[in-house]
């Protein structure tokens, strides 16, 4: 199957794909949207806020790197987080991923995010070698014992990127006027 790219170079989700191809196609599209919305910005621009929000594009990149790690490694495979996540005192600063991004360069932020995306892709492939989309995660994130399956995790990640790409639209437009989807 040939991957179609849109005018921003993002891979279009397949129109005739099976469930896995559709879910991963939309996730890859939204990952590419974040890359498009944040490309070429300086550290100063990545740390800009808009309106009354403290949200920045740099914080958003680091947060999504954390979310990739959390869902595809900690929850799906029950693995302990790697650095920089492993040594964070999340009780002292529940939004560390957002706040600490101000100290990182654009190159560091993008490398961290891309590394986590690459690791997440491998984690999904590993899970699919062991089962299907209905396989339950190995760690239950909820106190009531409910356990999401891989299908739910992929769908949640699409939702996570979709929501934050909306934030990225607003932040990028405030920075340099770039508009788009």
N, C-alpha and C positions, 0 to 999 in steps of 0.2 A: 504494500500500500504506500503510495506516494504522499508525503506530508505537504500540505498546502500551507504557504506562509501568507500572512496578510501584509498590508502596506507598511507596518511597523516591524515586520520580520518575525511576528509571533506565529507559532504553529496553530493552525485551525483545528479544533476538535473534529474528529471524523463524523460525517453526516450519516454513515451507515455502519458504524462500529458496534461491536458487541458491548456488553456492560463494562468490562475492564477497559477496553479501548476508549470508550466514552468518558468514563470517570478520569482516567489518567490523561486523556486528551484535554479535558477542561482544566485539570490541575496544572498541566504544562502551559496551557494558554495563560492562566492567571499568574504563574511564576514569571513568564515572559513579559506580562504586563507590568509587573513590579520592576523588572529589570529596565524596561522601556521608560517608566516613569522616574527612575532614579539615575539613569545613565548620564554621565558627563557633568555631574554636579560636584562642586567643591565641598570641602568640609564645612565651611561657613554656611553654604546653602543647605547642606544636609541637616544642619542644626537650627534652621529657621523654623519658627512657629507661625501660626496664623490665628487670627481672632483671639479668643481667650483660651485656646487649647495649648497645652504644653507639648503636644505631639509633634515630632519631627520625622522627616523621611529617614534620617539615620537611625533613630529609635525604632522606626517601623521595620527597617531592614534587619536590625539585630533581633527584634521581637520575633519576626517570622523565621529567622534562623533558629531561635530557641523553640518555637512551635514545631518546626520540622523535626528537631531532635526529640522533643518531648513525646510527640505522638508516634513517630515511626520507630523510635528506639526504646524509650522508657516504657511507653504504654504497650505498643504492639509486641515488642520482643522482651520486655522486662529486663532491660539492660541499664546499668548505671550510667549516668551522663558523663561525658568527657569534658575536658576544659574547653571553654571557660566556664561552663555551667556547673561543673562538679564542686567548685569551691565557693560558689555564691551562697551568701546567707540570705535566703529568700524570705525568711521571717523578718529580718531587719529592713529589707527593701524588696517588697513584692514586685516592684516595677524596675528592678535592676537592669533588665535588658533594655528598657526604654531610656533610663537615665545614663547608663554607662556608655552609651553610643557616642555621646559628645566627646569622649576622650579618644575615640578611634578615628583613623583616617578613612576616607572613602574606599581606599584599596583594602584596608583591613575589614571593613564592614562587608564589602562585596565578596571578598574571599571567604569570610566566615559563613555568609549566607549560601554562597555557591557550594562550599564544602558540605554544608548540612543538606542541601538539596541533593547533591550527588550521593551522600550517605543514605538519604531517605529513599532514593530510587533503588539503591541496592537492597535496602531493608525490605521494600515491597517485593522485589524480585525473589529474595530469599523466602519470604512468607509464602509467595505463590508456588515456590518449589515444594513447600510442605502442605499446601492446602489451597482452598479457593477463597473467594471474596467473603464467604460466610464464616470463615474461621474466626474464633474469638481472640481478642488480644490476650496476651499472657499476664498483663497486670490490670487490675480493676481500678480505674481512677475514681469511682464513686464509692462513698461510704456505705451505701445500701447494697453493695455487691454486684450491681449491674456491670456488665462487661460489653463494651462495643466490639463489633466485628470489623474486619478489614474494610468492608464496604462502607460502614459508618465512618470510619476514620478518613477514608479518601473523600467522602462527601463532606465531612466536617472541614477538611483542609481546603476544599473548593470554597466553602462558605467563608472560611477565615481569610483567604486571599481576596475573595470578592469584596468583602467588607473593607478590608484594609486598602485595596486598590481604589476604592471610592475616596478614602482619606488621602491617598497619594495623589489623586486627581486634584483635590482642593489645595493641597500643600504645594504641588508643583506649579499650579497656576499662580499661586501667590508669590512664588519665588521668581519666576521668569516669564510668566504669561503662557507657557506651553499648555495647550488644551488638547483634549482628545476624549476618548471614551471614558 
